[in-house]
Amino acid sequence: MKNLIQKLHEDHKNFASLLNVLTKQVNILDSGHRWDDELVNEIVQYMRDYADASHHPAENRLYQEVLNKGDSNDISLNILLEEHQDLAKQTEELFALLTQMNLGGFVDRETVVAEVRMYVASLKMHMDVEESEVFTKLAHMLSEKDLNEIAKQVELASDPLFAQVLNNEYALIRAHIEC
């Protein structure tokens, strides 16, 4: 059975592949061409529906457990907890901007490009810190029993895009990535 940290690590690899697709799409838009707005919307919706609603709350629970076991002033964990809130807000704002654009509202191309690039950069930087510093700390501070108990508490949702059993949701994304 995979432990929770391994699952979160796999999620990061999957998110990175989506951020690469998003980067390719924003490069298309930035070059003056039409991007695949349905694909971009689907990626941002997935990040909202899975990353922000399930993945980050699971990480938050792990970070809180480490803070409870050790130094409650651990700056890196407290910053990551705040970043999860900021990333969720950023996702919602980007989703609203894309929705406005798709409904025919005037949205400056440069604004969209800048917002998508900032979103991708924020997520990559956040995941880099978790992967390079935090997950190792978690693995050392939490026992397998701790991880199993936390996994039961958070009930990490099945990934609707990268799960073993898939439905038609996010089919457009699947067509653009290698699962």
C-alpha positions in Angstrom: 0.0 0.0 0.0 1.3 3.4 -0.9 1.7 5.8 1.9 0.3 9.3 1.8 3.6 11.0 1.1 4.2 8.7 -2.0 0.7 9.6 -3.3 1.3 13.3 -2.8 4.6 12.9 -4.7 2.9 11.2 -7.6 0.3 14.0 -7.6 3.2 16.5 -8.0 4.6 14.6 -11.0 1.1 14.6 -12.5 0.6 18.3 -11.8 4.0 19.1 -13.4 2.9 17.4 -16.6 -0.3 19.6 -16.6 1.7 22.7 -15.9 3.9 21.8 -19.0 0.7 21.6 -21.1 -0.5 24.9 -19.7 2.9 26.5 -20.5 2.7 25.3 -24.1 -0.8 26.7 -24.4 0.2 30.1 -23.0 3.2 30.2 -25.3 0.8 29.7 -28.2 -1.4 32.5 -27.0 1.6 34.8 -26.3 2.8 34.3 -29.9 -0.5 35.7 -31.2 -2.2 32.4 -32.0 -5.4 30.9 -30.6 -4.8 28.5 -27.8 -7.0 25.6 -26.9 -9.2 27.4 -24.4 -11.2 24.3 -23.6 -8.0 22.5 -22.6 -6.8 25.4 -20.5 -10.1 25.7 -18.7 -10.2 22.0 -18.1 -6.7 22.0 -16.5 -7.5 25.0 -14.3 -10.8 23.3 -13.3 -8.9 20.1 -12.5 -6.4 22.0 -10.3 -9.3 23.6 -8.5 -11.4 20.4 -8.1 -8.6 18.1 -7.2 -5.4 19.9 -6.2 -7.1 22.7 -4.1 -10.0 20.6 -2.8 -8.2 17.3 -2.0 -4.4 17.3 -2.4 -3.6 20.5 -0.5 -5.9 19.7 2.4 -4.1 16.3 2.8 -0.7 18.1 2.8 -2.1 20.6 5.3 -3.1 17.8 7.6 0.4 16.3 7.4 2.1 19.6 8.0 -0.1 20.3 11.0 0.8 16.9 12.4 4.5 17.7 12.1 3.9 21.1 13.7 2.1 19.4 16.6 4.9 16.9 17.1 7.7 19.3 16.9 8.5 23.0 16.5 5.2 24.8 16.1 7.2 27.7 14.7 8.6 25.8 11.7 8.7 28.6 9.2 8.7 26.4 6.0 5.6 24.5 7.0 3.7 27.6 8.1 4.6 29.3 4.8 3.4 26.3 2.8 0.1 26.3 4.7 -0.4 29.9 3.8 0.7 29.2 0.2 -2.1 26.6 -0.1 -4.6 29.3 0.7 -2.9 31.7 -1.7 -2.8 29.1 -4.5 -6.5 28.3 -4.1 -7.3 32.0 -4.4 -5.0 32.3 -7.4 -6.7 29.3 -9.0 -10.2 30.8 -8.5 -9.1 34.1 -9.9 -7.6 32.5 -12.9 -10.7 30.4 -13.4 -12.8 33.6 -13.2 -10.6 35.4 -15.7 -10.8 32.5 -18.2 -14.5 32.2 -17.7 -14.9 35.9 -18.5 -12.7 35.5 -21.5 -14.7 32.5 -22.8 -18.0 34.3 -22.3 -16.8 37.0 -24.7 -15.8 39.6 -22.1 -12.9 41.8 -22.9 -9.8 40.4 -21.4 -6.4 41.7 -22.5 -4.2 39.0 -23.9 -1.2 40.2 -22.0 -3.1 40.0 -18.8 -4.1 36.4 -19.4 -0.6 35.5 -20.4 0.9 37.1 -17.3 -1.7 35.5 -15.0 -1.2 32.0 -16.4 2.6 32.4 -16.3 2.4 33.6 -12.7 0.1 30.7 -11.8 2.5 28.1 -13.3 5.5 29.7 -11.7 3.8 29.8 -8.2 2.8 26.1 -8.4 6.2 25.0 -9.6 8.1 26.9 -6.9 5.7 25.6 -4.3 6.0 22.0 -5.4 9.8 22.3 -5.6 10.0 23.3 -1.9 7.7 20.5 -0.9 9.7 17.9 -2.9 13.2 19.1 -2.0 12.7 19.9 1.6 9.4 19.1 3.2 8.5 15.5 2.1 11.8 14.3 3.5 11.1 16.0 6.8 7.6 14.4 6.9 9.0 11.0 6.1 11.4 11.3 9.1 9.0 12.8 11.6 6.0 10.6 10.8 5.7 6.9 11.3 3.9 4.6 8.9 1.2 4.4 11.5 0.9 8.2 11.7 0.7 8.3 7.9 -2.0 5.6 7.7 -4.0 7.4 10.4 -3.8 10.7 8.7 -4.7 9.1 5.4 -7.9 7.8 7.0 -8.7 11.2 8.4 -8.2 13.2 5.1 -9.7 10.6 2.8 -7.7 11.8 -0.2 -10.0 11.7 -3.2 -9.3 9.4 -6.1 -7.6 11.5 -8.7 -10.2 12.0 -11.5 -7.5 12.4 -14.1 -4.8 9.9 -13.3 -6.6 7.2 -11.4 -6.6 3.5 -12.5 -10.3 3.7 -13.4 -11.3 6.7 -15.4 -14.5 8.3 -16.5 -15.1 10.8 -19.2 -14.3 13.8 -17.0 -11.1 15.5 -18.2 -10.9 13.5 -21.4 -9.5 16.6 -23.3 -6.6 16.7 -20.9 -5.9 13.0 -21.3 -5.6 13.5 -25.0 -2.8 16.0 -24.5 -0.7 14.1 -21.9 0.9 10.7 -21.5 -0.6 9.1 -18.4 
